[in-house]
Each structure stands twice: as C-alpha cells, then as structure tokens.
C-alpha cells in the first residue's frame, strides 16, 4: 500500500451525489478517510480562499483562513509512523485550479 497521505478539500458527499461537501485526510487513492469533516462549499471556482496546513511532531493540522491555528477544519491526525518528506498540490480530474504557496511560517502547535 502506498504510504502517501493526502489532504482532500472539497470531496464528494458520502453518498457520492454532491461535490465540494467534505474534507479529510486519507492514504493516496483510498476511499476510506482517516479523518473526515463536513465542509460544504469549502473551495470555489470563482473565489480565492486561504488555507493552512501544519505537520510537526507526529501530527497534521488543517484549517481555513489567513490566520494560522484558527479555523481548524479537521481533528488533528496523528502520524507517528510516517516521516513527511514532500508536499504537493493538485486539483482532481479536469478541474482547473491555481495554488499560491506562502513561505513557511515556522509555527506549529504542540
């Protein structure tokens, strides 16, 4: 099994009928989420939105907004058995997208 973890923003609803309804953390290409939350309309094809992600000390945190540590959208995921070595950004399928990555803020939550 691929050990790549994927943070998904704007996933399809549990019944598969509506897009942009949930966000979560899962192994790459898995249908089963390790963490999942309802996040209706979290991404937009019309408006730019801000998100933050943090990984440190065996924990992944994900949130929305410009202020790190606020607007958390997922419960912390503990990844004690994994060493995060790379980060990538993508849209799914034929969905267009623009990613602007800010510099590392050097902050983390214990």
C-alpha positions in Angstrom: 0.0 0.0 0.0 1.2 3.5 -0.9 2.1 5.3 2.3 1.4 8.8 0.9 -1.1 10.8 2.9 -3.5 13.1 1.1 -5.3 16.1 2.4 -8.5 16.5 0.4 -10.5 19.8 0.4 -14.0 19.7 -1.2 -14.5 16.0 -1.5 -17.8 14.4 -2.8 -20.5 13.8 -0.3 -20.7 10.4 1.4 -23.5 9.2 -1.0 -21.5 10.5 -4.0 -24.2 12.8 -5.2 -22.8 16.3 -4.3 -19.3 17.7 -4.9 -17.5 20.0 -2.5 -19.1 18.8 0.7 -16.4 17.2 2.8 -12.7 17.4 3.6 -10.4 14.8 5.0 -7.1 13.0 5.3 -6.6 9.6 3.7 -4.0 7.4 2.1 -3.5 8.3 -1.6 -6.1 6.7 -3.8 -8.0 5.3 -0.8 -11.8 5.8 -0.5 -11.6 5.4 3.3 -10.7 8.6 5.2 -8.6 8.6 8.4 -10.2 12.0 9.3 -13.3 13.5 7.7 -15.4 16.6 8.3 -18.4 18.2 6.6 -17.2 21.3 4.9 -19.9 22.4 2.4 -18.6 24.7 -0.4 -15.1 25.0 1.2 -13.5 25.5 -2.2 -14.7 27.8 -5.0 -14.1 28.1 -8.8 -15.0 31.8 -8.5 -13.2 33.0 -5.4 -9.7 32.5 -4.0 -9.7 31.1 -0.5 -7.0 30.7 2.1 -6.0 27.5 3.9 -3.2 26.4 6.1 -1.6 23.1 6.9 0.9 22.1 9.6 2.8 18.9 10.3 5.1 18.5 13.2 5.8 16.1 15.9 3.6 13.3 14.6 0.5 15.5 14.0 -1.2 17.0 10.9 -3.5 20.0 11.3 -5.6 21.6 8.6 -7.6 24.9 8.7 -9.0 27.7 6.6 -8.4 31.4 6.7 -5.3 33.5 6.8 -4.5 33.2 10.5 -2.6 30.0 11.3 -4.1 28.0 14.1 -7.6 29.4 13.7 -10.4 27.9 11.6 -9.3 24.3 12.1 -11.5 22.1 9.8 -10.1 18.7 10.7 -9.3 17.0 14.0 -5.5 16.5 14.4 -4.3 13.4 12.6 -1.5 11.5 14.5 1.0 10.0 12.1 3.7 8.7 14.4 4.8 6.0 11.9 5.3 8.4 9.0 8.1 10.9 8.0 6.7 13.6 5.8 9.3 14.3 3.1 7.4 16.0 0.4 4.4 18.2 -0.2 2.4 18.6 -3.4 -0.7 20.4 -4.5 -3.2 19.4 -7.2 -6.8 19.6 -8.3 -8.8 16.5 -9.2 -9.8 15.3 -12.6 -10.3 18.1 -15.1 -10.9 20.8 -12.5 -8.8 23.9 -13.1 -7.1 25.4 -10.1 -4.5 28.0 -9.0 -2.3 27.4 -5.9 -0.3 30.2 -4.2 2.0 28.8 -1.6 3.2 31.2 1.1 6.6 30.9 2.8 6.9 28.6 5.8 5.7 30.5 8.9 7.8 28.3 11.2 5.0 27.9 13.6 3.4 24.8 14.9 1.1 23.6 17.7 2.4 21.1 20.2 
